[in-house]
């Protein structure tokens, strides 16, 4: 059998068909949990409890989303999360670039001991209690600086950026230096434009981490006006009105669509993941290339 301009054997066609089937199965396994949460978020609690929800919503309703949005605090929490994510990612990328660029240059004095010291920090880290005492003694409690300062840089991501920069031709930098360009100009006008794939990939890593931040927010942020999306969603899940559970609470509750924590959880998953899914397509073309190239060298 001819495939394009080449003759393909039946065995090759069978292997290609098997490959398509296996990849489709893997894609379905990866996407189904999120698709199920979308379906469950628009289904009735009775259908969720009875296990009737699979691919499509059952007894379509938007009660779970109305419960999340009814007091307006979710929008404030989402705005707080956007602020934390944007500023935190900018800080992270600035520190990562400023650390990776000099460490990627072999002419840096003391490069070996610095790399050894940084690697040491990846293996031995301080515990939760010392970190909490440090943040409290610095007066950073109930402030976003308690999140940003301790997480200014990821050592692993810095090494990925360093590896990427080491793979760039040194002749480009040498030519710019001969023309009179200094280190800052070489970094900003030459190195960074060549690092777009890895910059996009690491920005996505950092942004997802900040968007999903929960534990540190719970430790250091006490004001309800400063709480982020994940913490607010957790509080909403754990504070579902008992009168709406199992249809209890008299005739008024009986006339209300029954609401359970499972429905709130499903809607919360959709609300939390949707913004990241909207951003990812714009970075996808850089993502795989940046990760693969940045991890070639160690």
N, C-alpha and C positions, 0 to 999 in steps of 0.2 A: 504494500500500500504506500502511495506517495503522500508525504506530508510536506506541503510547500513545494520546494524544488528537490527535496531529498526523499529517498525511499526509506520508509520506517517499517521495521519488522513488527509483527503482531505482538511479540513480547514487549517491545518498547511501548507500544500503544497501551497494553495492559498495565504496565508499570506507571505510565503517566496517568491513566484513569485511577489506579490505586492511590497515587500521590494526591490527586485532586480530592478523592473521597476522604483520605486521612486528614488533609489540611482543612477541608470543610468541616469534618467532625471536630477537629481541634478548635476551629473558629466558633463553632456552635457551643462547645463546652465553655469557652472563655466568655462568650457574649450572653449566654442564657441567664446566668445569675442576675445580671443587671436588667435584662429584659423582663425577667420575672418580677423584680422589684418595681419596675414601671407599671406592669400589669396589676400587681397587688396594690399599688398606691391608688389606683383608680377603681379598685374593687370593693365590694362590701365586706365588712368584717366577718359576716356569717360565711361568705364564700372562702375567705382566707382561712378561717378556723376549720371549715369542713374540707379543706384541701382541694377545692374545685378550681383554683386559679393555676393556669399553666402558661399558655402563650398569650392569651387575650384577657382583658378585664372581664370580670363577672359581676353583673349588677352595677354597672358603671355609676360612679359618683365621685365627687371632689371634696368629701367631708374632711378627709385627712389633711388636705392642703388648706382648707378653710381653718382648721384647728391650728395649723402652724402659723398662719398669717393673721389670725384674728386680733392679736394685740399689737401688731406693728413692730414688736421687738425683733422679729426675725430680720427685717430689713436693716435695722440698726446693727445687728450682729454681723450681717453680711457685709455692710460697709466697713465695720471694724476689721473684719477678716481681710477685705480687699486692701485696706491700709497696711495692715501687718504684712501681708504677702508682698505688696509692691515695694514698700520700704525695705523689708527684710531681704528680698531678692536683690535689690539694687546694692545694698551693703554687702551681701554675700559675693556678688559678681565682682564688685570693686576690689574686695579683699583677696578673692581668688586670683584675679588677674595680676594684682600688684605682688602677690607672693609667687605665683607660678612663673612669671616672666623672668625675674632675676635668677631664680633657681634653675631655669632651663638653660641659662648661659654658662658655659664651662669656664668663662673668664672670671666668674664671681669668686672673690676671695672667701675662703671658709665655707665653700659650698658643701663639701662632704660632711663636716660636723653639723651644719644647719639641717641637712637632710636627715641625718641620724637623730637629731633632737626632735624634729617634726615627726619622724616615724615612731619615736619613743612615746610621743603624746597620743598616738593612735592606739597603743597597746595598754598604757596605764592612764586611767582617767580617774578623776575625783568622784566621790560618791554623791548621793542625793542630798544628804544632810549638810556636808560642807558647802555645796552649791547654794542651798537655801540660806544658810547662815551668811554666806558672802553677799548674796543679793540683798538680804535684809540689812546687813551692816552698811552697804553702799547707799541705802535709802532708795532703792529702785522698786520696792514693792508697789503694786497697783499702778505700774507704769509699763508701757510697751518696751521700754529700754531693758527691762528684766528679761524680755524675750530676745531682743535683737543683739545685745552685747554678748551674752554667752554663746550665741549661735552665729557669730560673725562669719565663720568660715568652716567648711567641711574639709578636713585633711585629705580624705579620699578624692573628693572632687578637685582639689588643688593638684594632686598628683596626676589626675587625668588630664587637666589643662596643661600641666608641665610636660607630659608626654607628647601632647599634640604640638606644643610649641617647639619641642626638640626635633620633631619631624619636619619642620619648615626649613627650606634652604637657607643656610647661613649667609650665602652670597648676597641675598637681597638686603639683609641687614648691613653687611659690610659695604655694599654700594651706597646705601643711604648715609652711612657714617662718613664715607669718603666725600660725599657731597655736602657734608657739614651738619647733618641731622643729629640731634642729641638723642639721649635715651628715651625721653618723654615723647618726642616727635616720632621716633621709630615705633614706639609702642602704640601710640594712638593712630597714626596715619598708615602704618604698614602692617604691624602684627595683628591688631584687632580686626581689620577687614579680612585678613586671611583666616581668622579664627571664627568666622561666623557659624560654621556647623557646631563646633564644640560650645560656643557661647550660647547658642539656642538650646542645645541639649542640657547643659548644666543649669541654665535659667529655668527650664521646665522642672528639673529635679528639685531645685531650691523652692520654686513656687509651689509645687505639690506638697512639699514638706511643710511650708508655712501655712498653706491652706488647710491642711489636715491637723495642724498643731492642736493638741488638746491637753496633755498632761501638764506641761509648763504653764499654760494659761490657767488651769485649775489651781496650780500652786501659788502663782504670783499675782494673778488678777482677781481682786475681790469686788470691785465695783461692777454692778450690773450694766452700767452704761459702757463699759470697756470690754465686756465679754465678747468672744468671737463666736463664729457660727457653730463650730463643733460642740463647744460647751453649752451653748444655748439649745441646740438640738437635743443634747443629752438631757438637759433639764426638762424640756418639753415632753420627751419620751417618758420620763419617770414621774411626770405630774399630770398624766391623763386623768380627766375628771372621772372618779369612780362611778358617778351616776350614769355615765354613758356605757359602762361595761356591763355586758350581759343583759342590757335592756332594763336595768333596775331603776328605781327612783320614781315610781308612780306613773300616772298617765302621761305627764309631760315628757318624761324620758322615753316612754313607750312610743310616742309619736316621733321621736328623734331617731335618725339613723344611728344604729349601734356602732360605737367606735371602740377599738381595742388597741393596745400598744403595738400590735403587729402592723396595723395599718399606718400608724404614726411612724414607725420605724421605716417602712417602705417609702413613704413620702420623704422622710428625712434623708434617706440614701440618695434619692433622685435629686433633691435640692442641693445636697453637698457635692455630688459628682458632676452635675450638669455644667457648671461654669468651667471646670477643667476640660471637659469634653469639647466645649466651644472653643477653647484656646488651642488645644492640641493640633487640630488640622493645619493651623497656620505655621506650626513648628515641625510638622512631621517630616518634611523633606530634608531638614537639617538633622533630625533626631538620630536616625540610624547611622548616618555617615559620621556624625560627631562622636557617637559612642564607640563605633568600631575603630575609627582612626585614632581616637584618644587613648584606646586601650591596647594599641599594638606594642608600644614600648613600656617597660616597667621602670 
